[in-house]
Amino acid sequence: MTPRRVTLLGSTGSIGTQALQVVAQNPGRFEVHGLAAGGSDLDLLARQVFENRPEVVAIAHGSAEELLERLGALRGGLRYVPRILTGPEAAAELAAEPVDVVLNGITGSIGLGPTLAALEAGSTLALANKESLIVGGPLVKAAVQRPDQIVPVDSEHSAIAQCLASGRREELRRLVITASGGPFRGRSREELADVTPEQALAHPNFAMGRVVTTNSATLVNKGLEVIEAHLLFDVPFDDIRVVVHPQQQIHSMVEFRDGSTIAQVGPPRMLVPIALGLAWPERLEHVDEATDWRQPQSWEFHPLDDDAFPAVRLAFHVGRLGGIAPAVYNAANEECVEAFHAGRLVFTEIVDVVAEVVEEMTAGRELGELTLDSLLVAEAEARSAAHARIAARAA
């Protein structure tokens, strides 16, 4: 079997490190063409490069000399030198090199450039960077060259893709996206006012970066996933539901028109979605432990509390607006999350400010057709508007 050539973007993050774990566990199945990282952990990147021997390495922040110095220190000397790309466009430049699969595990809307580059190069895109699809939905969909060129890596959307294999698309009634409820499930809005950044980062099931973990606590992440599901599967927003499932054993469900529901079940980890992203449509062996049905267990399901966690309701509104609205939602949220961790916003103000910025930038405004230029302008305006409102609340 010819190895599948892969490029991993965000290799030192949670998704990237687990993807390399899958690669290591399947010798001969994959060949790492390229690794891209932000550059905050060059020691880890050097170890990844040394162990996987990619042809190309991309670093957003940092120099080639720094990486080569760390590579040279491994095992007594440098015997291997990859081609090294540097700068803010390095990941997109790497993604433009055709391979079998590009896994985009970058966090934030900065992943849009690499997403478009990978699609335009004809590579299969294993998409963990949901923000690029959400903010640039029409641009991303226009760049798709063939069915299944985008393989979702978010556990919820991977679950939906797997469930859809159980029936024809015209038989679908609705998608049901599950949510853990985050660390503050069951709290009222009043009880959320004094939440600390440390508490917000204590996700009950997943270990993720600061932005994604905070988004899981506010449920902004679930709102983004609603928009992502609409775009990935061409399902109307009226046919998408969110249900709180604290145990996260069911990653999402598909309801068919005859009343049957197909659920994808597995432990609350990312290894299976990542492996499917790399090997789609094949399944690799022994990726993770299956649910042990011999053990007694109880699973709960609860309706979403829109008063305490209004982010999902706002996301439905933003998704229906379309145009620049999803980009505004995402950009304003990124700024508000940073302000929360800097002590300039309280927890409940994160989504409040996002909603205010969305209203400011969309009310009475012709949203029009999305272009890359209009998207970049809207993102900049949204960040500026968020900064102004954050400053006003701190005054």
Secondary structure, 3 states (H helix, E strand, C coil): CCCEEEEEECCCCHHHHHHHHHHHHCCCCEEEEEEEECCCCHHHHHHHHHHHCCCEEEECCCCHHHHHHHHHHHHHCCCCCCEEEECCCHHHHHHCCCCCEEEECCCCHHHHHHHHHHHHCCCEEEECCHHHHHHCHHHHHHHCCCCCCEEECCHHHHHHHHHHCCCCHHHEEEEEEEECCHHHCCCCCHHHCCCCHHHHCCCCCCCCCHHHHHHHHHCHHHHHHHHHHHHHHCCCHHHEEEEECCCCCEEEEEEECCCCEEEEECCCCCHHHHHHHHHCCCCCCCCCCCCCCCCCCCCCCECCCCCCCCHHHHHHHHHHHCCCHHHHHHHHHHHHHHHHHCCCCCCCHHHHHHHHHHHHHHCCCCCCCCCHHHHHHHHHHHHHHHHHHHHHHHC
